[in-house]
Amino acid sequence: MPAKNRIKTYVEDGYYHVYNRGVEKRDIFLDDQDYRVFLHFLKFYLSPSKEKFAHPLGEITNFRPIRIRSFSPLSEEVQLLCYCLMPNHFHLLIHQKATTGMTKLLKSLLTNYAMYFNRKYERVGHLFQGAYKAVLIWEEPYLLHLSRYIHLNPTGLTGTDPVSWSYSSYPYYLKKKQAVWINPDLILSFFKTARRDSLRDTLSYQSFIEDYKEDSKEMLGNLIIEG
């Protein structure tokens, strides 16, 4: 029987929870540079084509990839709603505007990052645990709770709160950061404000993330990463 969420349903204008972890659950981000390279690949692919950036590796490192894959902008085909990078796995919440957009993005993103990682750490072989997993989101409540689940991932690390985790889209939702390649507006449109104005504020996105009492994992079921 295929592993959970390995078989993907590709639809136009669909919303997906996309995730994967390191092979044998190994860490895929070992230092700050690794996180930044992965995020810069996302920035490079998902920024509007009119934006001009240096090569994702050249801007951050001295590495030059071999047999580099295409770096065509994909912002017309895919939109990133939220993300979180953890030491041994990642989460993306994606709006696929064209039926092949997610495939193009993930194939290029993961291949290029694995090539960078293997060269930097002098290793060979697969970095990720098989093909990426993706599950189609059909209903708005699941979309909201997935964003909460993704942004709360850092709470599993000792002494880490979601606001202080540098490798998540949560600061963009709280209006602490802005970028053209991440779009929090759809999910934020369900809330009165982004940040809570007081301890009694229950209508902000921040309150939903940090103060909501129920565990989003309970309602998400097979929409999330397996243990």
Backbone as a ProteinNet text record, in pm:
[ID]
protein_1_A
[PRIMARY]
MPAKNRIKTYVEDGYYHVYNRGVEKRDIFLDDQDYRVFLHFLKFYLSPSKEKFAHPLGEITNFRPIRIRSFSPLSEEVQLLCYCLMPNHFHLLIHQKATTGMTKLLKSLLTNYAMYFNRKYERVGHLFQGAYKAVLIWEEPYLLHLSRYIHLNPTGLTGTDPVSWSYSSYPYYLKKKQAVWINPDLILSFFKTARRDSLRDTLSYQSFIEDYKEDSKEMLGNLIIEG
[TERTIARY]
84.7	0	87.6	57.5	140.9	141.7	253.3	262.1	159.6	119.4	18	57.1	-37.8	-23.1	86.9	134.7	233.8	166.4	45.9	-30.6	-98.5	-73.7	-117.8	-230.5	-320.5	-428.1	-395.4	-376.5	-337.3	-458.8	-493.4	-605.5	-564.5	-626.3	-605.1	-676.6	-615.5	-671.7	-693.1	-601	-610.9	-514.8	-548.2	-464.5	-408.2	-277.8	-209.8	-121	-120.8	-18	91.5	209.7	323.9	431.1	488.2	590.3	679	793.6	884.8	987.6	1056.8	1161.2	1287.2	1393.8	1518.6	1511.8	1588.7	1594.4	1639.5	1575.9	1601.8	1583.5	1497.6	1465.9	1589	1688.9	1809.9	1780.8	1863.7	1850.1	1884.7	1805.3	1831.1	1875	1868.7	1920.1	2013.1	2142	2241	2289.1	2269.3	2308.4	2222	2242.4	2161.9	2172.4	2288.6	2306.4	2216.9	2202.7	2118.2	1973.3	1921	1784.7	1772.4	1870.2	1864	1870.2	1950.2	1958.2	1823.3	1761.2	1630.8	1528	1525.3	1429.9	1460.3	1587.9	1621.5	1581.9	1588.8	1534.8	1385.7	1310.5	1168	1146.5	1223	1214	1241	1341.1	1380.5	1269.5	1210.7	1108	974.6	939.6	803.9	788.9	897.1	885.5	836.5	764.5	721.2	839.5	816.8	925.9	998.3	933.4	998.1	1104.2	1096.5	1196.1	1327.4	1437.9	1569	1651.6	1696.9	1777.3	1902.2	2004.3	2123.2	2090.2	2176.7	2157.2	2140	2043.3	2016.7	2137.3	2233	2351.9	2459	2472.2	2576.5	2557.8	2432.2	2406.5	2442	2438.6	2458.2	2588.5	2629.6	2746.3	2844.8	2956.3	3054.4	3038.7	2933.4	2913	2853	2894.5	2836.4	2785.5	2653.1	2596.5	2639.7	2641.2	2670.4	2537.2	2522.4	2399.8	2277.8	2285.4	2176.8	2048.1	1936.2	1807.3	1757.3	1649.9	1592.9	1552.1	1571.9	1531.4	1424.7	1332.9	1224.2	1129.6	1086.8	992.6	861.8	804.4	681.9	568.6	582.6	483.3	346	340	211.3	142.8	215.9	161.6	143.4	221	217.6	226.1	154.2	160	184.2	276.2	307.7	229.3	147.3	67.9	140.8	202.5	282.2	381.7	481.5	586	645.9	712.1	796.1	903.1	1026.7	1139	1184.7	1194.7	1240.6	1369	1445.3	1574.8	1569.7	1466.8	1465.6	1346.1	1266.1	1154.2	1108.6	1018.8	964	814.6	744.3	602.6	582.4	500	458.4	307	240.4	99.2	92.1	48.9	62	-74	-87.9	-201	-148.9	-195.4	-152.4	-250.3	-203.3	-290.8	-297.1	-190.4	-186.9	-160.1	-212.1	-207.6	-66.9	29.3	166.7	256.6	201.4	283.6	354.6	283.7	344	455.5	432.5	534.4	660.9	645.9	762.2	840.5	768	833.2	908	841	901.9	1015.8	1001.7	1108.6	1235.8	1223.4	1341.2	1395.7	1307.3	1347.7	1425.6	1369.9	1431.7	1556.3	1556.4	1675.6	1791.4	1766.3	1873.8	1922.6	1831.5	1876	1957.3	1915.5	1990.8	2130.5	2142.7	2274.2	2363.7	2307	2382.1	2426	2333	2360.4	2466.5	2453.1	2549	2688.7	2695.1	2826.6	2888.8	2810	2861.2	2912.7	2838.1	2872.6	2941.3	2980.9	3058.9	2991	2865.9	2791.4	2730.7	2681	2615.4	2484	2397.1	2271.8	2155.3	2041.3	1918.6	1925.3	1871.2	1863	1724.8	1621.3	1484.9	1427.7	1328	1265.4	1163.9	1212	1124.1	1069.9	961.9	898.8	828.2	816.8	745.6	600	539.3	399.6	314.3	194.3	104.4	-39.6	-117.2	-258.2	-342.6	-445.4	-534.5	-630	-643.6	-730.7	-861.4	-972.8	-1101.7	-1183.4	-1162.9	-1250.6	-1171.7	-1232.7	-1166.8	-1120.7	-1200.1	-1151.5	-1020.2	-1004.3	-878.8	-763.4	-791.5	-688.1	-638.7	-731	-693.8	-617.6	-664.8	-598	-463.4	-448.5	-317	-216.7	-260.4	-168.6	-128.5	-222.9	-191.3	-94.4	-123	-35.2	106.8	118.7	249.5	322.9	254.5	321.3	353.1	285.3	314.7	421.7	470.8	571.7	691.7	744.1	863.5	842.1	717.5	695.4	745.1	770.4	825.3	973.3	1038.1	1178.5	1188.5	1272.9	1284.6	1317.1	1236.3	1262.3	1234.8	1157.5	1131.9	983.9	954	816.3	803.3	682.7	667.3	708	695.2	730.8	881.2	960.4	1105.7	1173.4	1100	1160.1	1181.4	1304.6	1340.8	1302.2	1267	1249.9	1104.7	1016.4	872.5	810.3	693.9	622.4	541.8	542.3	461	489.6	616	640.3	573.5	556	487.9	339.2	282.9	142.6	120.3	219.8	209.6	255	282.5	322.5	458.3	539.3	675.1	770.8	733.2	811.9	716.8	773	697.2	784	722.5	794.9	695.1	741.8	652.4	627.3	709	696.5	616.2	563	479.4	350.3	236.4	108.9	22.3	21	-61.5	-204.5	-234.6	-359.8	-484.1	-480.4	-598.9	-640	-546.3	-577.7	-608.4	-535.1	-560.8	-698	-754.4	-884.7	-996.8	-971.4	-1071	-1068.7	-975	-958.1	-969	-1004.8	-1021.8	-889.3	-787.3	-654.1	-549.9	-426.9	-318.3	-268	-238.2	-185.6	-291.7	-285.2	-381.6	-349.2	-451.4	-435	-434.2	-487.4	-490.3	-497.6	-481.8	-487.5	-626.4	-727	-864.5	-906.7	-816.9	-847.3	-860	-975.7	-997.7	-1023.9	-1014	-1046.8	-924.2	-806.3	-684.4	-626.2	-546.6	-479.1	-384.2	-314.1	-220.3	-291.3	-410.2	-485.9	-525.6	-564	-598.6	-479.4	-361	-241.8	-198.1	-191.3	-126.9	-222.4	-349.1	-441.2	-551.5	-573.1	-677.5	-646.6	-744.9	-718.5	-709.7	-781.6	-784	-661.6	-621.8	-507.1	-552.1	-496	-535.6	-507.9	-409.7	-376.7	-494.1	-577.1	-690.5	-789.6	-812.7	-910	-848.1	-716.9	-652.8	-633	-617.9	-606.9	-494.9	-529.1	-426.2	-374.6	-409.1	-358.3	-218	-167.5	-38.5	64.8	190.2	302.5	289.8	322.6	314.8	426.3	407.3	506.8	628.4
-120.3	0	124.4	223.1	343.1	416.6	486.2	566.8	678.8	724.7	828.5	953.9	1003.7	1129.1	1126.1	1005.5	998.1	1007.8	950.7	963.6	1100.2	1181.1	1320.1	1342.2	1430.1	1472.7	1614	1629.7	1759.4	1829.1	1945.7	2021.5	2167.2	2232	2375.2	2450.4	2556.9	2639.3	2559.1	2466.5	2384.1	2429.6	2397.1	2430	2300.5	2300.8	2178.7	2200.4	2100.1	2090	2000.7	2057.7	1986	1972.5	1853.5	1832.6	1715.5	1713	1598.5	1611.5	1500.7	1500.9	1437.8	1445.3	1386.5	1234.8	1174.1	1028.1	975.2	867	809.3	913.6	1012.7	1119.8	1201.9	1205.4	1282.6	1431.5	1515.1	1659.7	1701.4	1791.2	1843.7	1990.3	2050.7	2185.8	2179	2203.5	2189.1	2322.3	2428.7	2560.6	2667.5	2791	2901.5	2915.7	2892.2	2903.3	2805.7	2684.6	2585.3	2634	2683.3	2736.8	2851.3	2939.4	3057	3019.1	2919.2	2873.9	2818.8	2733.8	2676.1	2787.6	2883.9	2993.5	3082.7	3097.8	3181.2	3113.9	2982.3	2911.9	2942.8	2935.5	2967.9	3111.4	3202.8	3342.8	3358.5	3289.1	3299.9	3249.9	3135.8	3076.7	3151	3202.5	3250	3401.2	3473.2	3617.6	3647.4	3757.5	3794.6	3802	3769.9	3761.1	3893.6	4004.9	4135.4	4160.1	4083	4097.3	4033.7	4096.5	4046.5	4011.6	3887.7	3842.8	3773.4	3775.2	3697.5	3549.8	3466	3321.7	3283.1	3193.7	3158.9	3112.4	3046.4	3003.6	3111.3	3178.9	3279.4	3394.7	3426.2	3538.8	3506.6	3378.7	3339.7	3265.1	3184.6	3098.9	3117.3	3046.6	3044.3	2920.5	2842.2	2719.4	2750.2	2672.3	2681.2	2543.4	2530.3	2398.2	2341.3	2210.3	2138.7	2093.5	2107.3	2068.1	2134.6	2265	2337.8	2325.7	2306.5	2296.1	2435.6	2437.5	2563.5	2651.6	2783	2876.7	2971.8	2917.9	2999.6	3038.7	3164.1	3206.3	3128.1	3095.6	3015.5	3088.2	3218	3292.1	3295.3	3275.1	3271.7	3136.8	3036.5	2901.1	2853	2909.6	2865	2986.4	2979.2	3084.1	3017.5	3073.2	3019.6	3096.7	3024.4	3087.6	3088.7	2979.4	2978.9	2863.3	2870.3	2768.5	2761.6	2650.3	2636.7	2532.7	2569.1	2477.5	2434.3	2302.6	2245.2	2166.8	2132.5	2068.4	1947.6	1861.5	1741.7	1733.1	1840.9	1838.6	1980.4	1990.7	2120.6	2107.2	2219.6	2229.8	2348.5	2330.8	2440.3	2432.6	2546.4	2553.4	2630.8	2564	2615.1	2630.1	2735.5	2752.3	2724.9	2617	2579.5	2639.2	2737	2803.2	2727.6	2657.8	2573.8	2429.9	2333.3	2193.7	2136.5	2196.1	2145.5	2231.8	2337.2	2431.7	2370.7	2293.2	2233.8	2137.6	2055.6	1960.5	2032.3	2137.7	2213.8	2272.2	2333.4	2398	2297.2	2190.8	2096.2	2018	1981.8	1907.5	1990.4	2115.3	2201	2240.5	2278.3	2320.8	2211.2	2090.3	1983.7	1928.8	1922.3	1874.7	1971.2	2099.9	2197.9	2206.3	2197.8	2203.4	2079.7	1961.7	1839.1	1844.6	1900.5	1913.3	2006.5	2118	2210.5	2140.3	2072.9	2009.5	1900.5	1816.9	1707.5	1759.1	1864.5	1918.6	1984.8	2058.6	2127.5	2028.3	1919.8	1825.2	1698.5	1703.2	1593.9	1458.6	1453.1	1328.6	1297.4	1174.7	1133	1065.3	1052.6	982	1074.5	1012.7	1087.5	1162.9	1283.3	1362.4	1351.6	1344.6	1342.9	1201.2	1182.4	1052.4	1029.2	985.5	960	1087.6	1072.8	1187.7	1272.4	1400.2	1487.1	1441.4	1470.9	1435.9	1560.8	1542.2	1654.5	1608.2	1686.5	1653.3	1774	1749.8	1855	1897	2028.6	2083.9	2127.3	2074	2100.6	2206.7	2225.1	2312.2	2419.7	2537.4	2650.9	2623.3	2556.7	2531.6	2454.3	2359.1	2284.2	2374	2468.7	2562.4	2645.8	2694.2	2775.7	2694.1	2574.6	2493.4	2439.9	2422.4	2383.5	2496.4	2618.8	2731.3	2736.5	2707.4	2706.2	2593	2475.2	2359.7	2387.8	2446.1	2476	2579.7	2685.5	2792.3	2754.3	2652.4	2607.2	2498.2	2454.3	2348.4	2375.9	2498.4	2523.2	2500.9	2494.2	2471.7	2335.3	2246.4	2115.5	2119.3	2232.8	2249	2314.4	2261.6	2310.9	2460.2	2534.3	2676.5	2763.6	2712.4	2788.6	2823.2	2949.7	2989.5	3028	3020	3041.5	3180.1	3281.6	3417.2	3431.3	3365.8	3382.2	3289.3	3192	3100.1	3171.9	3176.7	3258.1	3196.3	3068.9	2997.5	2958.9	3053.6	3033.8	3159.7	3144.2	3259.8	3334.2	3287.8	3350.9	3501.2	3546.7	3692.1	3771.6	3709.5	3778.5	3794.5	3698.1	3705.6	3809.9	3833.6	3933.2	4071.5	4084.5	4211.6	4260.5	4169.9	4204.9	4201.8	4127.8	4118.6	4127.2	4162	4162.6	4107.7	4039.4	3987.1	3960.5	3972.5	3952.2	3805.2	3716.3	3573.9	3494.3	3558.7	3492.7	3573.2	3506.4	3576.7	3531.2	3606.9	3571.9	3625.6	3704.5	3780.1	3691.9	3579.8	3494.5	3447	3392.6	3340.1	3453.8	3563.5	3675.7	3738.7	3719	3778.4	3721.1	3607.9	3547.3	3607.3	3696.7	3751.3	3903	3959.4	4103.3	4176.3	4125	4184.9	4074.1	4112	4014.2	3987.4	4096.2	4082.5	4117.8	4055.8	4086.9	4223.2	4298.8	4432.2	4428.7	4322.4	4310.3	4163.6	4133.7	3994.7	3935.2	4021.2	3972.8	3964.3	3998.4	3996	3851.6	3816.7	3679.2	3674.2	3788.1	3793.1	3811.2	3804.5	3822	3686.1	3689	3566.5	3519.2	3610.2	3573	3501.2	3545.9	3478.3	3338.1	3323.7	3191.4	3096.5	3146.6	3062.7	3029.7	3129.6	3111.1	3086.3	3129.7	3120.3	3016.6	2973.3	2874.6	2746.1	2692.4	2585.8	2446.2	2421	2286.3	2260.7	2136.4	2096.9	2078.9	2158.7	2150.3	2013.2	1942.4	1809.4	1713.4	1733.1	1643.2	1648.8	1767.1	1778.9	1757.6	1769.7	1758.7	1614	1523	1381.8	1353.4	1294.5	1254.6	1367.9	1493.4	1607.1	1648.7	1586.5	1629.7	1520.2	1555.6	1465.5	1347.7	1228.9	1111.6	1113.9	1046.9	1047.2	964.7
0	0	0	-86.2	-91.9	41	68.3	190	185.4	302.4	313.3	236	154	79.4	-26.2	-62.2	-169.2	-305.2	-317.4	-440.6	-440.2	-541.9	-541.9	-641.6	-606.8	-695.5	-742	-872.5	-925.6	-985.8	-932.2	-985.5	-1001.7	-1097.1	-1114.3	-1003.1	-952.5	-846.1	-717.5	-688.5	-569	-459.9	-334.8	-219.7	-161.5	-130.4	-90.3	31.9	117.8	221.3	164.8	146.9	89.6	196.7	210.2	312.5	277.2	339.3	330.4	440.9	467.8	569.5	511.6	588.4	545.1	543.7	455	449	585	630.8	762.8	873.5	846.3	940.3	981.5	895	922	906.5	967.1	952.3	810.4	756.2	621.3	626.1	743.9	766	886.7	862.8	969.4	1025.2	948.8	999.2	933	973.4	923	772	716.5	572.2	498.5	548.5	482.4	474.9	585.8	585.7	485.6	486.4	399.2	252	218.2	79	34.1	114.5	80	59.3	150.7	139.1	19.1	-12	-127	-257.3	-262.3	-379.5	-394.3	-284.4	-290.3	-337.6	-282.3	-322.5	-471.4	-520.1	-660.1	-752.2	-719.3	-804.2	-796.4	-677.8	-655	-659.6	-676	-694.9	-836.6	-856.2	-991.5	-1086.5	-1211.4	-1308.8	-1327.4	-1296.7	-1312.5	-1205.3	-1095.1	-989.8	-1034.8	-1004.9	-1046	-922.5	-917	-804.6	-856.2	-772.9	-805.1	-794.8	-851	-841.6	-694.9	-662.2	-522.4	-443.2	-507.6	-434.7	-435.4	-546.5	-556.8	-461.2	-426	-337.3	-192.3	-155.3	-15.8	7.8	-89	-71	-184.7	-175	-284.3	-371.3	-343.8	-420.1	-556	-655.3	-788.2	-826.5	-849.5	-876.4	-1010.2	-1017.3	-1141	-1200.8	-1331.9	-1400.8	-1334.6	-1318.9	-1254.2	-1334.6	-1265.2	-1331.3	-1368.9	-1446	-1491.4	-1373.6	-1390.5	-1287.2	-1339.8	-1419	-1470.3	-1357.4	-1352	-1247.6	-1257.6	-1143	-1139.5	-1067.5	-1047.8	-969.6	-1035.5	-1167.3	-1236.3	-1220.9	-1173.7	-1162.9	-1018.9	-926.7	-787.3	-695.3	-584.9	-483.3	-347.7	-270.7	-138.6	-32.7	44.7	149	282.7	320.3	442.6	438.9	527.1	529.8	669.5	695.8	814.1	784.1	808.9	793.9	931.9	950.9	1076	1049.3	1152.5	1127	1034.1	1045.2	961.1	867.2	854.5	761	728.7	631	594.2	565.9	577.8	544.2	451.8	349.3	263	246.5	248.1	212.6	82	-22.2	-159	-225.6	-302.9	-393.6	-533.8	-592.7	-727.7	-828.4	-904.3	-1001.3	-1133.9	-1169.8	-1290	-1247	-1319.2	-1274.5	-1263.5	-1330.9	-1323.8	-1235.7	-1176.3	-1101.5	-982.8	-902.1	-783.1	-821.3	-923.9	-967.9	-1011.5	-1091.8	-1138.3	-1020.9	-927.3	-814.3	-728.8	-686.2	-592.1	-656.7	-781.6	-848.9	-855	-896.5	-908.4	-771.3	-679.5	-545.5	-473.6	-468.6	-390.1	-456.7	-589.5	-659.9	-639.3	-657	-641.8	-497.7	-402	-262.7	-226.7	-272.4	-243.6	-304.2	-424.5	-487.3	-405.7	-360.9	-275.5	-146.3	-80	48.5	34.8	-66.9	-84.5	-115.3	-192.6	-223.2	-100.2	-25.9	92.2	196.5	218.1	324.6	272.5	145	84.8	104.8	64.8	73.2	-62.5	-78.8	-202.8	-167.4	-266.1	-244.9	-216.1	-191.3	-167.8	-35.1	-35.4	86.7	150.4	65.9	116	117.4	201.7	220.6	109.3	-5.4	-118.5	-178.3	-256.5	-319.2	-213.7	-242.3	-148.5	-135.2	-21.4	3.9	-15.9	-66.1	-88.4	-71.4	-1.4	18.1	-19.1	-96.6	-144.9	-33.4	-14.2	88.8	23.4	73.8	10.7	83.3	213	290.3	365.1	378.9	442.8	586.1	671	807.6	810.8	720.2	715.5	673.3	582.7	538.4	656.5	736.9	851.7	955.4	983.4	1085.3	1036.6	905.8	853.4	873.2	850.1	871.6	1019.1	1107.7	1251.3	1284.9	1235	1258.2	1208.5	1088.3	1030.3	1115.3	1153.9	1228.2	1372.4	1425.6	1561.7	1566.3	1451	1448.3	1538	1542.5	1625.8	1774.9	1821.4	1964.2	2008.5	1911.9	1946.1	1980.2	1951.4	1986.2	2124	2207.5	2345	2348.2	2423.3	2442.7	2322	2223.5	2101.8	2092.7	2062.8	2038.7	1891.4	1834.8	1690.2	1642.3	1727.7	1685.2	1665.1	1747.5	1742.2	1641.8	1585.3	1489.6	1356.8	1311.1	1194.4	1060.7	1060.7	933.8	910.8	935.8	923.7	866.3	806.9	752.4	857.7	980.6	1084.9	1099.4	1097.7	1106.2	994.5	876.7	767.4	798.9	870.7	909.4	1018.3	1099	1204.5	1157.5	1026.9	965.3	1014	1065.7	1105.9	986.8	882.2	759	640.3	525	400.8	289	194	78.6	-33.4	-156.8	-271.2	-299.5	-242.1	-275.5	-172.7	-71.7	27.9	41	36.5	37.5	154.8	264.6	379.6	372.2	267.6	266.4	265.9	194.6	188.1	327.2	401.7	534.7	632.1	622.8	712.5	688.6	570.3	539.9	626.5	690.6	778.2	919.3	945.5	1079.7	1077.6	1191.8	1201.3	1190.4	1257.2	1253.9	1246.3	1216.7	1214.2	1355.2	1427.7	1563.5	1665.6	1779.5	1885.9	1946.4	1974.1	2031.8	2183.6	2240.9	2386.1	2422.5	2547.9	2593.5	2576.2	2562.5	2547.4	2402	2312.2	2169.9	2121.7	2068.1	2019.7	1870.4	1801.8	1659.7	1571	1627.7	1548.4	1508.7	1404	1361.6	1470.2	1534.6	1640.7	1754.5	1789.8	1894.8	1851.2	1726.2	1673.6	1681.2	1650.6	1651.9	1794.8	1880.3	2010.2	2127.1	2113.5	2226.6	2208.9	2086.2	2059.2	2135.7	2206.2	2301.9	2240.3	2133	2077.3	1990.3	1984.6	1903.9	1759.6	1668.4	1528.2	1468.8	1521.7	1468.4	1481.4	1582.9	1604.7	1489.7	1435	1326.6	1189.5	1178.1	1047.3	1002.8	1096.7	1060.6	963.7	846	750.4	663.8	699.8	623.3	668.2	774.1	828.4	816.7	849.1	834.9	932.6	883.6	969.7	1071.3	1184.7	1290.3	1258.2
[MASK]
+++++++++++++++++++++++++++++++++++++++++++++++++++++++++++++++++++++++++++++++++++++++++++++++++++++++++++++++++++++++++++++++++++++++++++++++++++++++++++++++++++++++++++++++++++++++++++++++++++++++++++++++++++++++++++++++++++

